[in-house]
Amino acid sequence: MTKRTIVPIGPYHALQEEPEFFKLHVEGETVVHLDIELGYNHRGIEKLSESKTFEETVFLVERICGICSTSHPLACVQAVEDAGGIAVPERALFIRSTVGELERIHSHLLWLGLAGHFVGFNTLWMWAWRFREEVLNILELITGNRNHYGMMKPGGVRRDIRDGDIPAILDLLARLRDPLAMFRDAVLEDPLVHARTRGVGVLTRERAMAYGALGPTARASGYDIDVRRDHPHAAYGLVEWDVVTRPNGDVFDKAVVRILEMFESLRIIEQCVRQLKTVRGPVDSNPPCIPPGEGIGQYEAPRGEVFHYVRSDGGNRPVRHKVRAPSYMNVPTNRETVVGSTIADATLILAAVDPCYCCTERMAVALASPGGERLWGAGELIRMSQEKTWRLMEETGWRGPAPPEF
Amino acid sequence: MNAPEALGTGTLDRIRGALGDHLLACSRKSAQRVYIDIPPDYLGEASALMFDEIGARLQIVTGVDTAAGIEVLYHWALDREGCVVTFRTVVDRAEPVLDSIAGVCPAAEWIEREIWELLGVDFRGHPDLRHLLLDDHWPQGDYPLRRGKEGAP
């Protein structure tokens, strides 16, 4: 009988902000069970929010995640608006979707780069992050910041987009199309990426629904949900775009969904920015107070639906504020997808739900032999994954795509 | 654009009809938001109705400590109809117990652990009721989200 050992991954990683602890139960090279522990970064934000005014709360939830730093505020202000029956000027809706979609592109590029790095495809990593900078430049132009934009408030947005900036924004967007097409081809047409990700870490549609999976994790399993379409908010009902789904539920399809979604994001942003030329007026309805009641806000963050619930007693602070990030629903799906895989693929599968990946700082391999304890760092884990790709390179003779020209 | 249908009275009527006498109150806050009050002992059946028959998606569960008891809100998204139906049930603060719905819907497993440790609601029949966010050695009976707990300054 094969000896069962536990391979702990995490909880701390020097480079990532969200610690999480995966205990891989393995027999030989094969993962047979996964136990997930979290709470290493619990900050009590729901409780803290009860001590903030409705306007301050938006800044607080902006700090929940550095990458989704406009998704949480947007869901939060929509919850407050739902509770208070507050109207939002149309111009503000277009600005909300513009910032939200820019965030989606930069988040997906960040993930794509990391995924490329994990499979030993470092060129993809470098290029993805290089063009992510272009997206951050647009965000800085619009909001004044590369991250933590401080744009959302109950009743509208805090800053208008100036007419003078619109040509520069459209120009920067236009220059993103070719690089995104390059990423699409680099992933769709690369035989090594296929070999490493096809049929790996499959999440079926039925299990995705049972776990309440969200965002690209759900859509890559053929589970066609997207709150931007299903529960219209911001400007998503006012522009033309499509929801991207794929049927297979493996790591490859999760990557494809994210890549194709970036093109939809470009479509949405371009339409929104053009609308700003004609949709004039205020960007804030300045709600005077929040009446007693409760409200729910949903926003499709890059990783899936962000959910906020607020309850007001008529004062200026929420008496309860519930926050649910998409990874809360997506990370448990790893229990389905990682079982049966090898350790070399586990890193990739755990990263495929884009969990604000955090956890490979070191892993301790407790060998059954007497005194046989070894520590493996993040470097070794990534090396194991990369070596598998290099092995495949030797076997197939494929050296990756030709470098792009710009 | 393929805009979702508004919540047809069809689906809402189906939910109302299936709940029967167990429906304590139903308020339609807007076209997209419905709140339904149910007794705690009917939670399992109501959840099975939403998940298995209506095909709703469990978004999350919210626990709120109020003067009347601990409110537990089950938010179900009807994605095809663009609507969120929230089931509200109130349990006694002195002995808060609910049936776990993790067996019906695995999506509830983590949030039940969270409400158990933060608000002290016991979920009967949960497959793995242990700490999720708090330390394993967190003092028993100390629930951070209960009323009267010191908040942040």
Interface residues (C-beta under 8 A of the other chain):
Chain A: L38 G39 H42 G44 E46 K47 L48 E50 S51 D82 G85 M209 A210 Y211 G212 I225 V227 R229 D230 H231 P232 G237 V239 E240 W241 G293 E294 G295 I296 Q298 E305 F307 Y309 R311 V319 R320 K322 R324 Y328 M329 P332
Chain B: M1 N2 A3 P4 K29 S30 Q32 R33 Y35 R57 L58 Q59 I60 T62 V64 L73 H75 A77 D79 R80 G82 C83 V84 T86 C105 P106 A107 E109 W110 I111 H131 L132 L133 L134 D135 P144 L145 K149 G151 A152 P153
